[in-house]
């Protein structure tokens, strides 16, 4: 797989994770409706995906 494509896939996955977390907010209240551990795991996964994408991008030669 092309390194640029692989990086874009990782970035897209992180974006979906973060978008899903934001979508879980309760508009009538000021908190999330999910357990804290689920939010933490999602954030850690998104960070890992973004770090992997950065590694891919760093290795791309122009």
Biotite code that builds the C-alpha atoms (Angstrom):
import biotite.structure as struc

atoms = struc.array([
    struc.Atom([0.000, 0.000, 0.000], chain_id="A", res_id=1, res_name="UNK", atom_name="CA", element="C"),
    struc.Atom([1.216, 3.488, -0.805], chain_id="A", res_id=2, res_name="UNK", atom_name="CA", element="C"),
    struc.Atom([2.600, 5.238, 2.317], chain_id="A", res_id=3, res_name="UNK", atom_name="CA", element="C"),
    struc.Atom([0.540, 8.355, 1.665], chain_id="A", res_id=4, res_name="UNK", atom_name="CA", element="C"),
    struc.Atom([-2.647, 6.278, 1.384], chain_id="A", res_id=5, res_name="UNK", atom_name="CA", element="C"),
    struc.Atom([-1.778, 4.391, 4.575], chain_id="A", res_id=6, res_name="UNK", atom_name="CA", element="C"),
    struc.Atom([-1.269, 7.682, 6.407], chain_id="A", res_id=7, res_name="UNK", atom_name="CA", element="C"),
    struc.Atom([-4.586, 9.040, 5.119], chain_id="A", res_id=8, res_name="UNK", atom_name="CA", element="C"),
    struc.Atom([-6.411, 5.906, 6.286], chain_id="A", res_id=9, res_name="UNK", atom_name="CA", element="C"),
    struc.Atom([-4.945, 6.274, 9.787], chain_id="A", res_id=10, res_name="UNK", atom_name="CA", element="C"),
    struc.Atom([-5.874, 9.956, 9.903], chain_id="A", res_id=11, res_name="UNK", atom_name="CA", element="C"),
    struc.Atom([-9.424, 9.170, 8.736], chain_id="A", res_id=12, res_name="UNK", atom_name="CA", element="C"),
    struc.Atom([-9.792, 6.511, 11.442], chain_id="A", res_id=13, res_name="UNK", atom_name="CA", element="C"),
    struc.Atom([-8.644, 8.931, 14.135], chain_id="A", res_id=14, res_name="UNK", atom_name="CA", element="C"),
    struc.Atom([-11.077, 11.546, 12.822], chain_id="A", res_id=15, res_name="UNK", atom_name="CA", element="C"),
    struc.Atom([-13.971, 9.075, 13.010], chain_id="A", res_id=16, res_name="UNK", atom_name="CA", element="C"),
    struc.Atom([-13.078, 8.128, 16.583], chain_id="A", res_id=17, res_name="UNK", atom_name="CA", element="C"),
    struc.Atom([-12.917, 11.756, 17.685], chain_id="A", res_id=18, res_name="UNK", atom_name="CA", element="C"),
    struc.Atom([-16.116, 12.679, 15.819], chain_id="A", res_id=19, res_name="UNK", atom_name="CA", element="C"),
    struc.Atom([-17.936, 9.784, 17.487], chain_id="A", res_id=20, res_name="UNK", atom_name="CA", element="C"),
    struc.Atom([-16.815, 10.950, 20.926], chain_id="A", res_id=21, res_name="UNK", atom_name="CA", element="C"),
    struc.Atom([-18.127, 14.453, 20.263], chain_id="A", res_id=22, res_name="UNK", atom_name="CA", element="C"),
    struc.Atom([-21.408, 13.005, 19.003], chain_id="A", res_id=23, res_name="UNK", atom_name="CA", element="C"),
    struc.Atom([-21.939, 11.251, 22.345], chain_id="A", res_id=24, res_name="UNK", atom_name="CA", element="C"),
    struc.Atom([-22.465, 14.517, 24.202], chain_id="A", res_id=25, res_name="UNK", atom_name="CA", element="C"),
    struc.Atom([-25.854, 15.251, 25.683], chain_id="A", res_id=26, res_name="UNK", atom_name="CA", element="C"),
    struc.Atom([-27.065, 18.569, 24.280], chain_id="A", res_id=27, res_name="UNK", atom_name="CA", element="C"),
    struc.Atom([-29.270, 19.205, 27.327], chain_id="A", res_id=28, res_name="UNK", atom_name="CA", element="C"),
    struc.Atom([-26.533, 18.513, 29.852], chain_id="A", res_id=29, res_name="UNK", atom_name="CA", element="C"),
    struc.Atom([-22.853, 19.264, 30.115], chain_id="A", res_id=30, res_name="UNK", atom_name="CA", element="C"),
    struc.Atom([-21.429, 15.737, 30.161], chain_id="A", res_id=31, res_name="UNK", atom_name="CA", element="C"),
    struc.Atom([-20.843, 12.581, 28.129], chain_id="A", res_id=32, res_name="UNK", atom_name="CA", element="C"),
    struc.Atom([-23.272, 9.649, 28.325], chain_id="A", res_id=33, res_name="UNK", atom_name="CA", element="C"),
    struc.Atom([-20.506, 7.027, 28.188], chain_id="A", res_id=34, res_name="UNK", atom_name="CA", element="C"),
    struc.Atom([-18.156, 5.565, 30.772], chain_id="A", res_id=35, res_name="UNK", atom_name="CA", element="C"),
    struc.Atom([-14.918, 7.482, 31.214], chain_id="A", res_id=36, res_name="UNK", atom_name="CA", element="C"),
    struc.Atom([-12.852, 4.415, 30.304], chain_id="A", res_id=37, res_name="UNK", atom_name="CA", element="C"),
    struc.Atom([-14.506, 4.285, 26.865], chain_id="A", res_id=38, res_name="UNK", atom_name="CA", element="C"),
    struc.Atom([-13.597, 7.910, 26.226], chain_id="A", res_id=39, res_name="UNK", atom_name="CA", element="C"),
    struc.Atom([-10.023, 7.366, 27.432], chain_id="A", res_id=40, res_name="UNK", atom_name="CA", element="C"),
    struc.Atom([-9.552, 4.276, 25.257], chain_id="A", res_id=41, res_name="UNK", atom_name="CA", element="C"),
    struc.Atom([-10.981, 6.101, 22.244], chain_id="A", res_id=42, res_name="UNK", atom_name="CA", element="C"),
    struc.Atom([-8.689, 9.078, 22.781], chain_id="A", res_id=43, res_name="UNK", atom_name="CA", element="C"),
    struc.Atom([-5.646, 6.821, 23.234], chain_id="A", res_id=44, res_name="UNK", atom_name="CA", element="C"),
    struc.Atom([-6.548, 4.948, 20.046], chain_id="A", res_id=45, res_name="UNK", atom_name="CA", element="C"),
    struc.Atom([-6.964, 8.183, 18.096], chain_id="A", res_id=46, res_name="UNK", atom_name="CA", element="C"),
    struc.Atom([-3.600, 9.447, 19.357], chain_id="A", res_id=47, res_name="UNK", atom_name="CA", element="C"),
    struc.Atom([-1.936, 6.171, 18.378], chain_id="A", res_id=48, res_name="UNK", atom_name="CA", element="C"),
    struc.Atom([-3.488, 6.353, 14.898], chain_id="A", res_id=49, res_name="UNK", atom_name="CA", element="C"),
    struc.Atom([-2.282, 9.934, 14.441], chain_id="A", res_id=50, res_name="UNK", atom_name="CA", element="C"),
    struc.Atom([1.235, 9.014, 15.616], chain_id="A", res_id=51, res_name="UNK", atom_name="CA", element="C"),
    struc.Atom([1.340, 6.115, 13.153], chain_id="A", res_id=52, res_name="UNK", atom_name="CA", element="C"),
    struc.Atom([0.156, 8.415, 10.386], chain_id="A", res_id=53, res_name="UNK", atom_name="CA", element="C"),
    struc.Atom([2.904, 10.878, 11.268], chain_id="A", res_id=54, res_name="UNK", atom_name="CA", element="C"),
    struc.Atom([5.449, 8.060, 11.040], chain_id="A", res_id=55, res_name="UNK", atom_name="CA", element="C"),
    struc.Atom([4.152, 7.169, 7.575], chain_id="A", res_id=56, res_name="UNK", atom_name="CA", element="C"),
    struc.Atom([4.257, 10.783, 6.443], chain_id="A", res_id=57, res_name="UNK", atom_name="CA", element="C"),
    struc.Atom([7.796, 11.237, 7.801], chain_id="A", res_id=58, res_name="UNK", atom_name="CA", element="C"),
    struc.Atom([8.997, 8.324, 5.670], chain_id="A", res_id=59, res_name="UNK", atom_name="CA", element="C"),
    struc.Atom([7.498, 9.624, 2.417], chain_id="A", res_id=60, res_name="UNK", atom_name="CA", element="C"),
    struc.Atom([10.118, 10.813, -0.026], chain_id="A", res_id=61, res_name="UNK", atom_name="CA", element="C"),
    struc.Atom([9.188, 13.387, -2.613], chain_id="A", res_id=62, res_name="UNK", atom_name="CA", element="C"),
])
